[in-house]
Amino acid sequence: MASRAAVASTTVPASQAAVWELVCDTARYAAWVEGTDEVVRTDGEARAGSTYDERNTVIGPVKARSGWTVAEHEPPRRTLHRGEGIWIADDVSIEMTLEPARLPLHAAVRPARPPARGRGAPPPSRGRLRALAPPARGDRGAGARRGGGLRLGAAAA
Protein backbone atom coordinates (compact mmCIF):
# COMPACT_ATOMS: atom_id res chain seq x y z
CA MET A 1 0.00 0.00 0.00
CA ALA A 2 1.30 3.45 -0.88
CA SER A 3 2.25 5.80 1.91
CA ARG A 4 0.44 9.12 2.17
CA ALA A 5 1.27 12.15 4.25
CA ALA A 6 -0.43 15.40 5.14
CA VAL A 7 1.41 18.44 6.45
CA ALA A 8 -0.03 21.59 8.00
CA SER A 9 1.47 24.50 9.89
CA THR A 10 0.35 27.67 11.54
CA THR A 11 1.90 30.59 13.37
CA VAL A 12 0.66 30.96 16.93
CA PRO A 13 1.07 34.34 18.65
CA ALA A 14 2.24 32.80 21.92
CA SER A 15 5.41 31.82 23.69
CA GLN A 16 7.06 28.50 22.95
CA ALA A 17 6.50 27.48 26.59
CA ALA A 18 2.74 28.11 26.36
CA VAL A 19 2.37 26.21 23.08
CA TRP A 20 4.56 23.32 24.30
CA GLU A 21 2.44 23.03 27.45
CA LEU A 22 -0.68 22.62 25.29
CA VAL A 23 1.03 20.13 22.93
CA CYS A 24 2.04 17.98 25.93
CA ASP A 25 -1.40 18.03 27.61
CA THR A 26 -2.89 14.92 25.98
CA ALA A 27 -6.11 15.28 28.01
CA ARG A 28 -6.90 18.49 26.09
CA TYR A 29 -6.42 17.08 22.55
CA ALA A 30 -10.18 16.90 21.89
CA ALA A 31 -10.30 20.70 22.19
CA TRP A 32 -7.84 21.34 19.34
CA VAL A 33 -6.74 18.17 17.48
CA GLU A 34 -8.83 17.65 14.34
CA GLY A 35 -10.78 14.36 14.40
CA THR A 36 -10.40 13.80 18.16
CA ASP A 37 -13.84 13.68 19.77
CA GLU A 38 -12.71 12.61 23.24
CA VAL A 39 -9.59 11.49 25.08
CA VAL A 40 -10.91 8.47 27.02
CA ARG A 41 -7.68 7.55 28.84
CA THR A 42 -4.28 9.18 29.28
CA ASP A 43 -1.06 8.58 31.18
CA GLY A 44 -0.92 12.35 31.65
CA GLU A 45 1.59 14.72 30.15
CA ALA A 46 3.21 13.53 26.91
CA ARG A 47 6.68 12.05 27.38
CA ALA A 48 8.58 9.28 25.62
CA GLY A 49 6.68 6.02 26.16
CA SER A 50 3.46 7.57 27.51
CA THR A 51 0.14 6.45 26.01
CA TYR A 52 -3.39 7.73 25.56
CA ASP A 53 -6.62 6.52 23.93
CA GLU A 54 -9.09 8.54 21.89
CA ARG A 55 -12.52 8.31 20.33
CA ASN A 56 -12.30 9.76 16.82
CA THR A 57 -14.44 10.77 13.89
CA VAL A 58 -12.93 9.09 10.83
CA ILE A 59 -15.26 10.06 7.98
CA GLY A 60 -18.69 11.64 8.39
CA PRO A 61 -20.62 9.62 11.00
CA VAL A 62 -17.99 6.83 11.10
CA LYS A 63 -16.25 6.63 14.49
CA ALA A 64 -13.17 4.78 15.70
CA ARG A 65 -11.15 4.24 18.84
CA SER A 66 -7.44 4.81 18.59
CA GLY A 67 -4.51 4.14 20.88
CA TRP A 68 -1.42 6.38 20.78
CA THR A 69 2.13 6.06 22.06
CA VAL A 70 4.57 8.95 22.30
CA ALA A 71 7.44 7.42 20.33
CA GLU A 72 9.86 10.37 20.40
CA HIS A 73 9.82 13.44 22.61
CA GLU A 74 12.31 16.33 22.40
CA PRO A 75 11.14 19.16 24.70
CA PRO A 76 10.41 21.91 23.93
CA ARG A 77 10.63 21.43 20.17
CA ARG A 78 9.31 18.14 18.80
CA THR A 79 7.10 15.17 19.66
CA LEU A 80 6.16 12.14 17.55
CA HIS A 81 3.07 10.04 18.34
CA ARG A 82 2.27 6.66 16.73
CA GLY A 83 -1.32 5.47 16.59
CA GLU A 84 -3.25 2.31 15.93
CA GLY A 85 -6.89 1.38 15.68
CA ILE A 86 -7.93 3.67 12.85
CA TRP A 87 -9.03 1.03 10.37
CA ILE A 88 -8.51 3.09 7.20
CA ALA A 89 -4.73 3.26 7.82
CA ASP A 90 -2.25 0.59 8.86
CA ASP A 91 0.30 3.03 10.26
CA VAL A 92 -0.57 6.46 11.58
CA SER A 93 1.90 8.88 13.11
CA ILE A 94 1.66 12.53 14.01
CA GLU A 95 4.71 14.70 14.45
CA MET A 96 4.40 18.15 16.04
CA THR A 97 7.34 20.52 15.71
CA LEU A 98 7.68 23.98 17.23
CA GLU A 99 10.05 26.59 15.88
CA PRO A 100 10.30 30.35 16.24
CA ALA A 101 8.45 32.19 13.49
CA ARG A 102 10.51 34.22 11.09
CA LEU A 103 8.27 37.08 10.11
CA PRO A 104 9.28 38.96 6.97
CA LEU A 105 10.19 42.57 7.58
CA HIS A 106 9.26 45.16 4.99
CA ALA A 107 10.05 48.74 5.90
CA ALA A 108 10.34 52.08 4.17
CA VAL A 109 12.25 54.84 5.91
CA ARG A 110 11.47 58.38 4.80
CA PRO A 111 13.35 61.49 5.91
CA ALA A 112 11.63 63.60 8.56
CA ARG A 113 11.80 66.71 6.34
CA PRO A 114 11.88 67.08 2.59
CA PRO A 115 15.33 66.83 0.99
CA ALA A 116 17.19 70.00 0.05
CA ARG A 117 16.39 71.39 -3.40
CA GLY A 118 18.01 69.36 -6.15
CA ARG A 119 18.91 66.36 -3.93
CA GLY A 120 17.02 63.13 -3.62
CA ALA A 121 16.07 61.50 -0.37
CA PRO A 122 19.00 59.70 1.28
CA PRO A 123 18.81 55.91 1.20
CA PRO A 124 17.73 54.28 4.49
CA SER A 125 20.70 53.08 6.51
CA ARG A 126 20.98 49.40 7.42
CA GLY A 127 21.19 50.44 11.06
CA ARG A 128 17.73 52.01 10.89
CA LEU A 129 16.24 48.95 9.26
CA ARG A 130 17.92 46.64 11.80
CA ALA A 131 16.45 48.76 14.61
CA LEU A 132 12.98 47.76 13.35
CA ALA A 133 13.75 44.02 13.56
CA PRO A 134 13.58 43.40 17.36
CA PRO A 135 9.86 44.26 17.63
CA ALA A 136 9.13 42.05 14.62
CA ARG A 137 10.91 39.16 16.33
CA GLY A 138 8.88 39.68 19.49
CA ASP A 139 11.81 41.02 21.55
CA ARG A 140 10.61 43.19 24.38
CA GLY A 141 12.41 46.41 25.11
CA ALA A 142 11.95 50.13 25.14
CA GLY A 143 9.32 50.94 22.54
CA ALA A 144 8.93 47.32 21.40
CA ARG A 145 5.57 46.40 19.97
CA ARG A 146 3.77 43.11 19.91
CA GLY A 147 5.12 40.80 17.23
CA GLY A 148 6.77 37.51 16.52
CA GLY A 149 5.27 34.24 17.48
CA LEU A 150 5.89 30.57 17.17
CA ARG A 151 5.43 28.31 14.18
CA LEU A 152 3.76 25.00 14.96
CA GLY A 153 4.07 22.38 12.26
CA ALA A 154 2.22 19.10 12.30
CA ALA A 155 2.73 16.22 9.92
CA ALA A 156 0.69 13.06 9.71
CA ALA A 157 1.88 10.01 7.80
C-alpha positions, 0 to 999 in steps of 0.5 A: 500500500502506498504511503500518504502524508499530510502536512499543515502548519500555523503561526501561533502568537504565543510563547514556545512554553505556552504552546509546548504546554498545550502540545504535551497536555494529551487530556486536552487534545479533543479541544484542538486536534482535528478528528479527536472527539474525546480522550478516554484515557491518558497517562498524563503529560506527553513524554517518551513512552506515555500512552493515551486513547481517543474516540475519533471521527474518521469520515462523516458519521464513522467513528473509531477508537485509537490508541497512541504512544509517544514514540519520540519526545524532544522538549520543547521542540518536537514530539512524535506520536504513533497510533493504531486502531484507525481502520482506514490506515495501517500506520498512523503517526503525528509529528508536532514541531515547534520553531520560532516564526521568522516574520518577513520585515518590509520597511520604508524609511522616509526622511523627517523633512523634505530633501534640500532642493536638487537632492534626492532622499538619502537611502535608508541606513541598514542600522535604521532597518535593523532597529525595526527588527527586534519588535518584529521578532517579538523582543521586548524592550523600550518601545517594542511592539507586539510581534513575533510568534511561534510556528507549529508544524504538524505532519501526519503520515 
